[in-house]
Amino acid sequence: MNKRRVMGLAGLVALCAFNVGAQAGDPAQVDRGRYLVTIAGCNDCHTPGFMEKNLAVPEKDWLRGSAVGFQGPWGTTYAANLRRVLAGLTAAQWVEYARLQRRPPMPSYALQRMSSDDLQAIYAYVRSLGDPGDAAPAYVPPGGVVTTPYLVMVPQGAEQAAANAR
């Protein structure tokens, strides 16, 4: 082979390696994303059974969303399958998306106050998890028919507490 052809082939191999690495994510960034997902409590809602199993859900099953809803005056919301959400977004789109206000019980402020670097690390981590799986159920507006299990997020016993305070 001539020198020019070898250089062209080497460049192509390097470009392919860069693209594979970019898709796979920087290991340090993936590790930071794993850490942030863990300390921010993302798995508490976005990983089925995470709290019930005392955090003992294999990592390969993390962040697939939940079919258990949270119902309150806002309707019934479901923890999204973050793997599917992020699979359809670029890193820049994810940063914008993460800063939007969400319906309860999502603590939107947690993401809104993270740095762009932190959000990009979460993006790298979630994208590293692989197969996105199925979507979580869709939001149901107030008064709508809910066909899944759900938690009622309305304080109970206010009347009794007020009577006891008298």
Phi, psi and omega in degrees: 000148177278162186300320182296319180293321178296317179297319178296318178295317179298319178296319178297316178298317179296318179297316178298317179297320179296315181296319178296316178297321180293323178288320182289332180093147176293126183305323179293321180289321177298316178298318178296319177298318177301314179300312182296318177300320182291309184285336178280351178078022182302321181294334183308319180252323188275356177239113182304131175077004187300310181285323180296329181264021178053044176072007186267050175258130180303142182303330180297344180255004183290147167063034179267006179085175183219145177266006174266121184271167174240115186249136177202195180301340181278351186113210179237121180250159179229144175291120184295155170282099184295333177297317179290318180301309184287336178296333182263008183235150168281169178300318180295319178296321178300316180301316177296313181299318183295336184270359178282152175288140179242162174288156176300156002267016181300123177280076184308325182302330181298315178285321183299330182268355177286152176287161176300323178298318178296316180296323178291328176292319176298317178303312180299318181294308183299319178295333180286345185287341175093217187319120183287335180076201185268155178288150172288162177301156180279154175307141175242121181294164179307135180083353180286166181276123179254125184250011180240167171296151178207155175260136178272122185254051179235128179305137180249154173082015181299321181296315180295317179297321179293320178295321180292333182284342183287000000 
